[in-house]
Amino acid sequence: MSRFLFVVPPLVGHINPLTGVADRLRERGHEIAWAGLATKIKPLVGDAEIYDVVHATFAERAEERPDVFGAEALRFLWSDYLIPLAEAMVDKTAAAVRGFRPDVIVADQQAFAGALVAEQFGLPWATSASTSAELTSPYPPKVEAWIAGLLAGLRTRFGLTGHGDLRLSPHLVLAYTTEALLGPVPLPRQTHLVGPVLTGRPETGWLWPWPYRDRPTVLITMGTANKDVTGTFLTAAADAVAERGGALRAIIADPGAYLGPQPPCTTVFPTVPQATILSAVDAVLCHAGHNTVCESLWHGVPLVVAPIRDDQQIVAGQAVTAGAAERLRFSRANAGHIGSAFDTVLTDPAYRTKARHIRDSFRGAGGAIAAADLLCRLLPTTPHSPQ
C-alpha cells in the first residue's frame, strides 16, 4: 500500500478531476490525502484525510476578482493570486508531507506549493493539468519570460536550485483532454492525454422544465466565477432565444440574478445540474471554461463560446479549430450575434459531427483509470520517509 498526497488550489474546477483519479487509486488499496482548502475539498471527497493548508481568503479572492481583462487580468492572475497562493501554502503543505508521509505528490498545475514541497523533500510528483492552455505555449515571448521570472523567484525564495518549470512536472503531466480537441501541438515527453475525468456529482431533484422535448434546447452558462460581469451578455442571450418565437428553448444559469421574467421558452436558475442537463440539450453557450467545454463535448454537444479571460481564449480557439464551436466576442455580442451563432451550430450538422468525434476520443482515452495507472508508475521501489 502506498500513499498519494493531492495538492490543490481552492478552486472546485481544479479539484473535480482529481477526485475521480483518487477514487481509482483508493480502489487499488492506496491511501489518499488532500492538501488545500478544507471547505472546498470536503464536499467533493467525503471522509478522506484533508490537510487545511490555505486560508479561505484565497477562495474569496478568486470569486470576487476585479473586473479586469486582457493583460491586466493576466497580471492579476499571476502576481496577485497564483504566486501569493503558493507562498501561503508551502509551509503547511510541507507539514502535511511530514504528517502523511506520501510516496507521490500530485500537484494541480496552479498549486505550485505542491511542486515546491515535492522538490524540497525529493519526492516524485505529477502535474494535474486541469486546463490544457499551459501545454500549448500560449503566451508571447515577453510574457512567458515574465512568468518564468516569477516562478524562478518563487524557487529561489524557498531555497530550490535548478530551473525546472513548476507548472510541468519532469516526471508526469496528466492532461484531461485529447488531441482531437487540443490539436497536433508538440508536448513534453512526460505529458499524457488521458481525456476528461468526469465525477459523479450528486444532482438530485432536477426535472425537465417542459412536458415534451419537441424542439432544440440550449444550455446557457457563463460560470459562477464570472457572475459579476455577465449581466449584459446573459440578457442578450435571453433576448436571442425569445426572438425565435418559441422555436428554440433555453435553460439559463444566472447566479448573479440579472434576468427578470422570461417567456415560456426560457427557464432560469441560479445554478444548474450541468452534468445532468448536458445529456439532453442540443447546444451549449458558455465562457469556454475548460471543464464546461470538455463536459459538453463528452456528450457530443456542439458549442457557442464567448471567452472572458484567463485560459478561456485558448480553450475557445481549440474548440473552434476542432470544428465543434462557433465563437463570439464576449464584450460585443448582442442578441443578433448570439442568435445567429445558435442557428449555425444547430442547423449545420458538421458541428455535431465534430463534437461527436471529440466525444469518441475522450471516451477512448482512459480517463481516471489511465491516470491512476500512470501515477502508480511513479511509486518508488523503496518507500520514502520525509524528515
C-alpha positions, 0 to 999 in steps of 0.5 A: 500500500502506498500513499498519494498526497493531492495538492490543490488550489481552492478552486472546485474546477481544479479539484473535480478531476482529481477526485475521480483519479483518487477514487481509482487509486483508493480502489487499488488499496492506496491511501489518499490525502488532500492538501488545500482548502478544507471547505472546498475539498470536503464536499467533493471527497467525503471522509478522506484525510484533508490537510487545511493548508490555505486560508479561505481568503484565497477562495474569496479572492478568486470569486470576487476578482476585479473586473479586469481583462486582457493583460491586466487580468493576466497580471492579476492572475499571476502576481496577485493570486497564483504566486501569493497562493503558493507562498501561503501554502508551502509551509503547511503543505510541507507539514502535511508531507511530514504528517502523511508521509506520501510516496507521490505528490500530485500537484494541480498545475496552479498549486505550485506549493505542491511542486515546491514541497515535492522538490524540497523533500525529493519526492516524485510528483505529477502535474494535474493539468486541469486546463490544457492552455499551459501545454500549448505555449500560449503566451508571447515571448515577453510574457512567458519570460515574465512568468518564468521570472516569477516562478524562478523567484518563487524557487529561489525564495524557498531555497530550490536550485535548478530551473525546472518549470513548476507548472510541468512536472519532469516526471508526469503531466496528466492532461484531461483532454485529447488531441482531437480537441487540443490539436497536433501541438508538440508536448513534453515527453512526460505529458499524457492525454488521458481525456476528461475525468468526469465525477459523479456529482450528486444532482438530485431533484432536477426535472425537465422544465417542459412536458415534451422535448419537441424542439432544440434546447440550449444550455446557457452558462457563463460560470459562477466565477464570472457572475459579476460581469455577465449581466449584459451578455446573459440578457442578450442571450435571453433576448436571442432565444425569445426572438425565435418565437418559441422555436428554440428553448433555453435553460439559463444559469444566472447566479448573479440574478440579472434576468427578470421574467422570461417567456415560456421558452426560457427557464432560469436558475441560479445554478444548474445540474450541468452534468445532468442537463448536458445529456439532453440539450442540443447546444451549449453557450458558455465562457469556454471554461475548460471543464464546461467545454470538455463536459459538453463535448463528452456528450457530443454537444456542439458549442457557442463560446464567448471567452472572458479571460484567463485560459478561456481564449485558448480553450475557445480557439481549440474548440473552434479549430476542432470544428465543434464551436462557433465563437463570439466576442464576449464584450460585443455580442448582442442578441443578433450575434448570439442568435445567429451563432445558435442557428449555425451550430444547430442547423449545420450538422458538421458541428455535431459531427465534430463534437461527436468525434471529440466525444469518441476520443475522450471516451477512448482515452482512459480517463481516471483509470489511465491516470491512476495507472500512470501515477502508480508508475511513479511509486518508488521501489523503496518507500520514502520517509520525509524528515 
